[in-house]
Amino acid sequence: MRKVVVVLGVLIVGGLGAVAYSRSSKAADPGFKTVQISRGAVVEKALAVGAIRPDQEISVKSKISGIVRKSYREVGDYVRAGEPLFEIQPDPTPLELTEARREVENASNAYEQAKRKYDRQDSLKKQGITSSQDWDVAEKELQETDSRLGLAREKLALVEKGRIKSERLNVESVIRAPVSGTVLELAVHEGDPVVPLTSFQAGTALAVMADMKTLLFKGTVDEIDVGKLTEGLPARIKIGALPEAVVEGRLARISPKSKTSEGATLFDVEIDITAAKGVILRAGYSANADIVVKEKKDVLLVPERLVKFEAGKATVEVPGDLGKEPLKKEIKYGLSDGMNIEVTDGLKDKDLVVERPPKKIE
């Protein structure tokens, strides 16, 4: 029985001690923590959202209709200007072929008639029987029918073979690279039909080419930030697929006209890539660019969440004397990056600033 009483006494004393310690701990807890002021860099920047793109993309098209007989290149191949890309085989309908042959036949008959008329007038002119005017008419008619016959034959050659080579025209069925560059996309394959490029239709895109040595960043900036920007500002580009890559650039162009996307007003920007050491960039990489408006290094920084802005003044709370409430202190500030703000006056290195706990929503 005595042992039980002793055990109960120990438990009661221990419980009272725990309660007293808990009360003393709460009394000693000031209800906030402090953050030490430190030095660092602060950057005022504008965010551009976009992707890595070639400076120019060339769409390759055909001037003759038909089907793709042969494709000489694959995606990723580097092609020099003038090298073959595709061979187009004409595939005329029976009606088109018949009409082309009939035009040649009609033009040939007209030429033969004009030739006989001209020969007759030429013979009469030499004999002094006909007038020079009649001879001129016959000569002109001969030239016109000769021209129509040539056009009809060229049209038939295009329909049947897809190529023409003459003094007036040089068309071939082999589509060649218009510029030097890399094949980014093949839009057709062997056997696919091809619609020609004319004044009345856009034609079938066969391939897309670009010079991969002239990649740049193309993106958009919100209207809130575009007023801060000027051409020539440095930029730091972050590639989504290459998080460790360091790519630097310089703002090259700002669109003079805005566009609207999902209710936001945006401006197109282009950034020339100036340095991408050890990085293989590919067209289409999604990326963000921080365009540096202003930057300062080795300045006093305080978390912006601890600064209160009221009536044009900025204040922070600093610890008071032992057991007293924190004191408000006015500061002067400079640049901000949204996370930290530069302190130009009112605090010094290693000063402490009060951070209040977040308010609980009940």
C-alpha positions as CSV (number, residue, x, y, z in Angstrom):
1,M,0.0,0.0,0.0
2,R,2.8,2.3,0.8
3,K,4.4,1.7,-2.6
4,V,1.2,2.6,-4.3
5,V,1.0,5.9,-2.4
6,V,4.6,6.7,-3.3
7,V,4.0,6.0,-7.0
8,L,0.8,8.1,-7.1
9,G,2.8,10.9,-5.4
10,V,5.5,10.8,-8.0
11,L,3.0,10.9,-10.9
12,I,1.2,13.9,-9.4
13,V,4.4,15.8,-8.9
14,G,5.5,14.9,-12.4
15,G,2.2,16.1,-13.9
16,L,2.4,19.4,-12.0
17,G,5.9,19.9,-13.2
18,A,4.9,19.3,-16.8
19,V,2.1,21.8,-16.5
20,A,4.4,24.4,-15.0
21,Y,7.0,23.8,-17.7
22,S,4.4,24.1,-20.4
23,R,3.2,27.4,-19.0
24,S,6.7,28.8,-18.7
25,S,7.5,27.7,-22.3
26,K,4.4,29.5,-23.5
27,A,5.3,32.6,-21.5
28,A,8.8,32.6,-23.0
29,D,7.5,32.1,-26.6
30,P,7.2,35.6,-28.1
31,G,4.7,34.4,-30.8
32,F,7.0,35.2,-33.8
33,K,10.4,34.4,-35.3
34,T,13.1,36.6,-36.7
35,V,14.8,36.7,-40.1
36,Q,18.4,38.0,-40.5
37,I,19.1,40.6,-43.1
38,S,21.7,39.4,-45.6
39,R,23.4,40.6,-48.8
40,G,22.8,39.3,-52.3
41,A,21.7,40.1,-55.8
42,V,18.4,41.5,-56.9
43,V,17.1,41.5,-60.4
44,E,14.2,43.4,-61.9
45,K,13.0,41.4,-64.8
46,A,10.2,40.7,-67.2
47,L,9.1,37.2,-68.0
48,A,8.6,36.0,-71.6
49,V,6.9,32.7,-72.4
50,G,7.6,31.0,-75.7
51,A,9.8,28.5,-77.5
52,I,13.1,28.1,-79.5
53,R,12.4,28.7,-83.1
54,P,14.4,29.1,-86.3
55,D,14.7,32.6,-87.6
56,Q,13.1,31.6,-90.9
57,E,11.3,28.5,-91.9
58,I,11.0,27.8,-95.7
59,S,8.0,25.8,-97.0
60,V,9.0,23.8,-100.2
61,K,6.3,23.5,-102.8
62,S,6.0,22.3,-106.4
63,K,5.0,24.2,-109.6
64,I,3.8,21.0,-111.3
65,S,1.0,18.6,-110.3
66,G,1.3,14.8,-110.0
67,I,2.4,12.3,-107.4
68,V,5.6,12.0,-105.5
69,R,7.8,9.5,-107.4
70,K,10.8,9.7,-105.1
71,S,11.8,11.4,-101.9
72,Y,15.6,11.9,-101.6
73,R,15.8,13.2,-98.0
74,E,14.8,12.4,-94.4
75,V,13.9,14.6,-91.5
76,G,17.1,16.0,-90.0
77,D,19.2,15.9,-93.2
78,Y,21.3,19.0,-94.0
79,V,20.7,20.0,-97.6
80,R,22.6,22.6,-99.7
81,A,20.7,25.0,-102.0
82,G,20.0,23.3,-105.4
83,E,20.3,19.7,-104.1
84,P,17.3,17.5,-105.0
85,L,14.5,16.9,-102.5
86,F,11.7,15.2,-104.5
87,E,10.9,14.0,-107.9
88,I,7.3,14.6,-109.1
89,Q,5.7,12.3,-111.7
90,P,2.9,13.9,-113.7
91,D,-0.4,12.1,-113.3
92,P,-2.8,13.8,-115.7
93,T,-6.4,12.7,-116.1
94,P,-7.4,11.3,-119.5
95,L,-9.3,14.5,-120.3
96,E,-6.3,16.7,-119.5
97,L,-4.0,14.6,-121.7
98,T,-6.5,14.5,-124.5
99,E,-7.0,18.3,-124.4
100,A,-3.2,18.9,-124.4
101,R,-2.7,16.7,-127.4
102,R,-5.6,18.3,-129.2
103,E,-4.2,21.8,-128.6
104,V,-0.9,20.7,-130.1
105,E,-2.7,19.3,-133.2
106,N,-4.9,22.4,-133.6
107,A,-1.9,24.7,-133.2
108,S,0.1,22.7,-135.6
109,N,-2.6,22.9,-138.3
110,A,-2.9,26.6,-137.8
111,Y,0.8,27.0,-138.2
112,E,0.9,25.0,-141.4
113,Q,-1.8,27.2,-142.9
114,A,-0.1,30.3,-141.8
115,K,3.2,29.0,-143.2
116,R,1.6,28.3,-146.7
117,K,0.0,31.7,-146.7
118,Y,3.3,33.4,-145.8
119,D,5.2,31.4,-148.5
120,R,2.7,32.4,-151.1
121,Q,2.8,36.1,-150.1
122,D,6.6,36.0,-150.0
123,S,6.7,34.6,-153.5
124,L,4.3,37.2,-154.8
125,K,6.3,40.0,-153.1
126,K,9.4,38.9,-154.8
127,Q,7.5,39.1,-158.1
128,G,6.2,42.5,-157.2
129,I,2.6,41.4,-157.4
130,T,1.5,41.8,-153.8
131,S,1.8,44.7,-151.4
132,S,4.1,45.0,-148.5
133,Q,1.1,45.3,-146.2
134,D,-0.3,41.9,-147.2
135,W,3.1,40.4,-146.7
136,D,3.4,41.9,-143.2
137,V,0.0,40.5,-142.2
138,A,1.1,37.0,-143.3
139,E,4.4,37.3,-141.4
140,K,2.7,38.4,-138.3
141,E,0.2,35.5,-138.5
142,L,3.0,33.1,-139.0
143,Q,4.8,34.3,-135.9
144,E,1.6,34.2,-133.8
145,T,0.8,30.6,-134.8
146,D,4.4,29.6,-134.2
147,S,4.2,31.0,-130.7
148,R,0.9,29.2,-130.0
149,L,2.4,25.9,-131.2
150,G,5.3,26.3,-128.9
151,L,3.1,26.9,-125.9
152,A,0.9,23.9,-126.8
153,R,3.9,21.7,-127.0
154,E,5.3,23.0,-123.7
155,K,1.9,22.3,-122.0
156,L,1.9,18.8,-123.5
157,A,5.4,18.2,-122.2
158,L,4.4,19.3,-118.7
159,V,1.3,17.1,-118.7
160,E,3.2,14.0,-120.0
161,K,6.7,14.4,-118.5
162,G,6.5,17.2,-116.0
163,R,9.6,19.0,-117.4
164,I,10.4,21.7,-120.0
165,K,13.7,23.0,-121.1
166,S,13.7,25.8,-123.6
167,E,15.0,29.3,-124.2
168,R,11.9,30.8,-122.6
169,L,11.3,28.3,-119.8
170,N,13.1,25.7,-117.7
171,V,10.8,23.5,-115.6
172,E,11.8,20.1,-114.2
173,S,10.1,17.4,-112.3
174,V,12.8,17.3,-109.6
175,I,12.1,19.7,-106.7
176,R,15.3,21.2,-105.4
177,A,16.2,22.9,-102.1
178,P,15.6,26.7,-102.4
179,V,18.1,27.4,-99.6
180,S,20.7,25.6,-97.6
181,G,19.3,24.2,-94.3
182,T,18.0,21.3,-92.3
183,V,14.9,19.4,-93.2
184,L,12.6,19.9,-90.2
185,E,9.4,18.2,-91.6
186,L,8.4,16.0,-94.5
187,A,4.8,16.6,-95.3
188,V,4.5,14.1,-98.2
189,H,5.8,10.6,-99.0
190,E,6.3,8.6,-102.1
191,G,2.9,8.1,-103.8
192,D,1.2,11.1,-102.3
193,P,-0.6,13.5,-104.7
194,V,0.8,17.0,-105.2
195,V,-1.2,20.2,-106.0
196,P,0.9,22.8,-107.7
197,L,1.6,26.3,-106.5
198,T,-0.2,28.9,-108.7
199,S,-1.6,32.4,-108.5
200,F,-5.0,30.9,-107.5
201,Q,-4.0,28.2,-104.9
202,A,-1.4,27.7,-102.2
203,G,-0.3,24.3,-103.4
204,T,0.8,21.3,-101.4
205,A,3.6,21.9,-98.9
206,L,6.2,19.1,-99.5
207,A,8.7,19.9,-96.8
208,V,9.8,22.5,-94.2
209,M,13.4,23.7,-94.1
210,A,15.3,26.0,-91.8
211,D,18.9,27.1,-91.0
212,M,19.4,25.7,-87.5
213,K,22.4,27.9,-87.0
214,T,20.1,30.9,-86.6
215,L,17.9,29.7,-83.8
216,L,16.3,32.3,-81.5
217,F,13.7,32.6,-78.8
218,K,10.2,33.7,-79.8
219,G,7.6,34.4,-77.1
220,T,5.2,36.9,-75.6
221,V,5.4,39.4,-72.7
222,D,2.5,40.7,-70.8
223,E,1.5,44.3,-71.4
224,I,2.3,45.2,-67.8
225,D,6.0,44.5,-68.4
226,V,6.4,45.6,-72.0
227,G,6.7,49.3,-71.1
228,K,10.0,48.5,-69.2
229,L,11.6,46.8,-72.2
230,T,14.0,48.2,-74.8
231,E,15.9,46.4,-77.5
232,G,19.3,45.2,-76.5
233,L,18.5,44.2,-72.9
234,P,20.2,40.9,-71.8
235,A,18.1,37.8,-71.2
236,R,18.5,34.5,-69.5
237,I,16.7,31.7,-71.3
238,K,15.5,28.6,-69.4
239,I,14.8,25.5,-71.5
240,G,12.1,23.2,-70.1
241,A,13.8,20.0,-71.5
242,L,17.3,21.1,-70.4
243,P,16.9,22.5,-66.8
244,E,20.7,22.6,-66.3
245,A,21.4,24.5,-69.5
246,V,22.7,28.1,-69.4
247,V,21.5,30.0,-72.5
248,E,22.0,33.7,-72.8
249,G,20.5,36.1,-75.3
250,R,19.7,39.7,-76.1
251,L,16.3,41.2,-76.8
252,A,16.2,41.9,-80.5
253,R,12.6,42.8,-81.4
254,I,9.4,44.0,-79.7
255,S,6.2,43.9,-81.6
256,P,4.6,47.3,-82.0
257,K,1.1,45.7,-81.9
258,S,-0.5,43.6,-79.2
259,K,-2.5,40.5,-79.5
260,T,-5.1,38.9,-77.2
261,S,-4.9,35.4,-75.8
262,E,-7.3,33.9,-73.3
263,G,-8.3,37.4,-72.2
264,A,-4.7,38.7,-71.7
265,T,-3.0,41.4,-73.8
266,L,0.4,40.2,-74.9
267,F,3.2,41.5,-77.1
268,D,5.5,39.3,-79.3
269,V,9.2,39.5,-78.6
270,E,12.2,37.9,-80.2
271,I,15.5,37.2,-78.4
272,D,18.7,36.5,-80.3
273,I,20.7,33.6,-78.7
274,T,24.3,34.8,-77.9
275,A,25.7,31.9,-75.9
276,A,24.6,28.3,-75.5
277,K,27.8,26.5,-74.5
278,G,27.6,22.7,-74.5
279,V,23.9,22.7,-75.4
280,I,22.3,21.2,-78.5
281,L,19.2,23.3,-79.1
282,R,16.3,22.0,-81.2
283,A,13.5,23.8,-82.8
284,G,10.3,23.7,-80.7
285,Y,11.8,23.5,-77.3
286,S,9.5,25.3,-74.9
287,A,11.3,27.9,-72.9
288,N,10.9,30.9,-70.6
289,A,13.1,34.0,-70.8
290,D,14.0,36.4,-68.0
291,I,14.6,39.8,-69.6
292,V,16.9,41.7,-67.2
293,V,15.6,45.3,-66.9
294,K,17.9,46.2,-63.9
295,E,20.3,44.3,-61.7
296,K,22.2,45.0,-58.5
297,K,24.7,42.8,-56.7
298,D,25.9,42.7,-53.1
299,V,23.0,44.8,-51.7
300,L,21.0,44.4,-48.4
301,L,17.9,42.3,-49.0
302,V,14.8,41.7,-47.0
303,P,12.0,39.3,-47.9
304,E,9.3,41.5,-49.4
305,R,6.6,39.6,-47.5
306,L,7.9,41.2,-44.3
307,V,7.6,44.8,-45.6
308,K,4.4,46.8,-45.2
309,F,3.6,49.6,-47.6
310,E,1.3,52.3,-46.1
311,A,0.8,55.9,-47.2
312,G,3.8,55.9,-49.4
313,K,6.1,54.6,-46.7
314,A,7.7,51.1,-46.1
315,T,8.1,49.7,-42.7
316,V,9.3,46.5,-41.1
317,E,9.1,45.1,-37.5
318,V,12.2,44.7,-35.5
319,P,12.6,42.9,-32.1
320,G,12.0,45.2,-29.1
321,D,13.6,45.0,-25.7
322,L,13.3,41.8,-23.7
323,G,9.7,40.9,-23.1
324,K,8.4,43.9,-25.1
325,E,6.5,43.9,-28.4
326,P,8.3,44.4,-31.7
327,L,8.9,47.9,-33.0
328,K,8.0,49.4,-36.3
329,K,10.9,50.8,-38.3
330,E,10.7,52.8,-41.5
331,I,13.1,51.8,-44.3
332,K,14.0,53.1,-47.8
333,Y,13.9,50.6,-50.6
334,G,15.2,50.1,-54.1
335,L,14.8,47.2,-56.6
336,S,12.5,44.3,-56.1
337,D,12.2,40.9,-57.8
338,G,8.9,40.0,-56.2
339,M,10.6,37.8,-53.6
340,N,13.2,40.1,-52.0
341,I,13.5,43.9,-51.9
342,E,16.6,46.0,-51.7
343,V,17.1,48.1,-48.5
344,T,18.9,51.3,-49.1
345,D,18.4,52.9,-45.6
346,G,17.1,52.0,-42.2
347,L,18.7,48.5,-41.7
348,K,22.2,47.2,-41.8
349,D,23.8,43.8,-42.4
350,K,22.8,41.0,-40.0
351,D,19.9,43.0,-38.4
352,L,16.9,41.0,-37.4
353,V,13.4,41.5,-38.8
354,V,10.3,40.1,-37.2
355,E,8.2,37.5,-39.2
356,R,4.7,37.1,-37.8
357,P,3.1,33.7,-38.1
358,P,0.3,33.4,-40.6
359,K,-3.2,34.2,-39.3
360,K,-5.4,31.2,-38.8
361,I,-8.8,31.2,-40.5
362,E,-11.4,29.8,-38.2
